[in-house]
């Protein structure tokens, strides 16, 4: 593997770097390419195949979530190049960190600049990202993906409800908390974005034809298998 052609090629080495620092990593969380959490600390990484003004705008926007924001790009060929030195000067001035990923077959990632805490974050947005992060069962996306459906916490809650109904035909709203299912399932049932559910009564839901088709299809196969096991063990 030679030159980096897609942002997704940088995800694995950046994830490995962050996990080596003790972070739990998730991709594509609330429009962020990568979100990493370690105890009460959160870091966000935005990836681009080249350094440009767009990634600077994105990184500055993510500073409202956490002060620990990095830009990740393919490693420049030389620190002596004027463009590289200007890039690093700009990032340091803005307090944004820099991660570089090797263009060689090793694809190793290194931190070149640590982010600086120069701006107060917005708690509301930070909490929204952390909530979405916590409500996901694992890292089921690849950072830097475009034009690809993202597995969100809402989608996971919908699939969990789907798998419960597959086994038990229905679910009552009052059962959700008792069974230890996420509160987001209530929203998934009420909003029914995918059309998978049918309301049998004010507080009871069952499967629709679309729900049955989703269970038999390939699009959510991996997620369905995961939650089938959870339902089997939980009820």
N, C-alpha and C positions, 0 to 999 in steps of 0.2 A: 504494500500500500504506500503510495507516494503522496503527492500534494492533496491537501484536504479540499474536497469538492463540495461537501455538504456540512452544514452546521451539526447535523446529527452525529457525524463522525467524531466530533469533539466531546460528545456527552459522556461516553464511557470513561475516558481518562480523567475528565474533570470530576466525575462522580467518584472515581477511585481516589483521587487526591483528597476530596472533602471527607470521604469515609475514613481515610487514614488519619484525618484530624479529629475523628470522633463524632462527625455529623451523621445524622440520618438524612437521606437525600430523596427528594421527589422531583419529577420533571413536570413541566407545564402546569403550574399551580397559579390560578388567577392571573393569567397572561405572563407570568414569569417563566423564563426558560428553565431555571433550576431554583429550587428552594431547599435549603439545608438547615436543619435544626439540631442544636446541641444544648441540652438542658433548657435554659431560658433564653438562649442566644439564637438568632436567626441570621442567615446569610442568603443573599440572592445573587445569582449569576446570569448575565445576559450574554449570549454567544453570537458571534458574527464571523464570517469568513474573512472579513477585512475590517480594519478600523475605519469608522466613518461617523458622521455627525448623528446619524440615526441611532446608533448604539449609545452615543453620549446622551442623547435625549432620553432614551429608555432607562439608562442607568440613573440619571438625575430623577426621573419619575419614581424609580424604585426606592430612592432615598426617603420617600415618604412612608415606606414600609419598615425599613431598617437602615441603620447607618453602614452596615456591612454589605456593601454592594461591589461586585466585581464585574469587569468586562473580560470575556474569554475570547481570544483570537488565535489564529495560527501563529507560531513563533516567528518573529521577524528574523531575517537572515543575519542582520548585524545591528549591534547597539550603536554603531558609529553613524549610521544613516541619519540624516537630518530629520526625516519624517518620523523615525522611531523616537528620537530624542524629544521632538516637539509633542508627540503623542503622550509620552511618559510625563512630560512637564505639565501638560493639560490635565491629565488624570490626577496627578498629585495635587494640583491647585484645586480641583473639584472634590478631592477626598475620595475618589473612586479607585478601587483596587484593580489589579491587572493579573490575569492568569493567561499563560501562553501554553499552547499545545504543539508539540513537535510535529513537523511535516514528514518525519521518517516513519519507518515501520513500527517503532516502539510506541508512538503516539503518547509519550509521557507528558503530564501536565505539571507546571510549576507556577508558584506565585512570584511575580516580579514586583508587584506593588501591593502593600497592605492598605485597605481602606481606612480613612480617617473620619472620626466622628465630628463632623462640622455642622450638622443640621439635626434639629429635633424631628423625630418621626411622628407620623399621625397614628395615634393609638387605634382608631377605628379601622383603618386600612390594614394595619399590622394584625389586629385581631381577626379580620376576615381571612387573611392569607393563612394564619396559623390554624384557624378553625377548619379550613378546607384541607390543609396539610394533615391534620390530626384525624379527620374523618375518612381519609383514604386507607384502604387495607394494605396497600403496598405501593411500589413504584411501577406502574403499569404503562407509563408513557416514556417517550424518548425526547429529551430536551432538544429544542431547535426544530421540532417538527412543524411543517406547514401543510395545509390542505389535508390533514389527517384528523379523524375524530379523536377527541381526548376523553379518557376515562376520568370523569369527575366524581366527587363524593356523591352528588345527586344521582348520577348514573349507577353507581355502586348500590345506593340505597334502593333504587328501582329494581335492580337485578336481584337483590336480596329478597325484596317483597315478592318478586316473580317466582323465585325458587321456593319460598315458603308456601305460596298458593299452589304450586305444582304438586307439593306433597300433601297439603292439608286443605286444598280447594278454596280456602278463604282466609282472611285475616281481619280481626277486629281491631280498631284503633286502640282500644284499652289494653290490648295484648302487647303492643309494641314495647313499652317500657318494661313490662313484666318479664318479657322474653330477653331483655337486654339488647334489643335492636336499637340502632341509632335514631334519634329524634327526627333526623332528616327524612326518615321513611314516611312520616306523616305528610310532609310537604310533597314527597314523590307520589303518594296516593291521591292527595287532594288535587294537585296540578295535573297529574297524569299526562305529562308532555309527550310520551311515546305511545299513548293510547293502549297500554298493556292491561289496564284494569277496568273493571266495571263495578259501579257502586250498587251493592245489593240492598243496602239500607243506609241510614244516616251515618252509621259507624262501622259498616262492614263492606269489605271489598272482595271481589273474586277476579278470575282471569278473563280477559277478552280474547277474541280470535287473534288479534295482533300479538297478544302476550304469548299465546300458544305457538304462534309462528316464530317469535323471537327465541323461545326455548329450543325449537327444532333447527334454527338457522345457525350459520357459522360466525356471524358478526360478533357475538358476545360469548362464544363458546368457552374460552378460557375463564372468563369472569363467572359464567354460570356454573362451571365445574367447581370453582372455588367456593361459591356460596351454597351449592348443593351439599357439599361436605359440612359446611357450617350449620345449615339447617338440620341435617341429620344428627349432628352432635349436640345441638342446642335444645331440641324439642323432644 
